[in-house]
Amino acid sequence: MTIVSIGRTNGDPILEDVVRVLRRCLDQAGSFKSILRPGWRILIKPNVGVAAPPESARNTAPNVVEPTILLLHEAGAGELIIGESSVVGQDTMEPFH
């Protein structure tokens, strides 16, 4: 079974707004706590493969990565690693700036 949950914030949300919406979406899907074991090493692949502004919707919005990390820590995750690879011809670190 596939579960999809969609949430929305208004305007330019602050961290707490994004955490609240992500928590609600995760609760609908079963939460991080239901799928991870305490201490697990987690790879976060945020999908930022090209240098483009967040409003272009080509990459994951930067203000979603930090709340995801906070919620994973809250659920008991161990080491968190952010891994990414850019599209051919792009500098992988450029989209992170």
Rosetta blueprint (number, residue, H / E / L):
1 M L
2 T L
3 I L
4 V L
5 S L
6 I L
7 G L
8 R L
9 T L
10 N L
11 G L
12 D L
13 P L
14 I L
15 L H
16 E H
17 D H
18 V H
19 V H
20 R H
21 V H
22 L H
23 R H
24 R H
25 C H
26 L H
27 D H
28 Q H
29 A H
30 G L
31 S L
32 F H
33 K H
34 S H
35 I L
36 L L
37 R L
38 P L
39 G L
40 W L
41 R L
42 I E
43 L E
44 I E
45 K L
46 P L
47 N L
48 V L
49 G L
50 V L
51 A L
52 A L
53 P L
54 P H
55 E H
56 S H
57 A L
58 R L
59 N L
60 T L
61 A L
62 P H
63 N H
64 V H
65 V H
66 E H
67 P H
68 T H
69 I H
70 L H
71 L H
72 L H
73 H H
74 E H
75 A L
76 G L
77 A L
78 G L
79 E L
80 L E
81 I E
82 I E
83 G L
84 E L
85 S L
86 S L
87 V L
88 V L
89 G L
90 Q L
91 D L
92 T L
93 M L
94 E H
95 P H
96 F H
97 H L
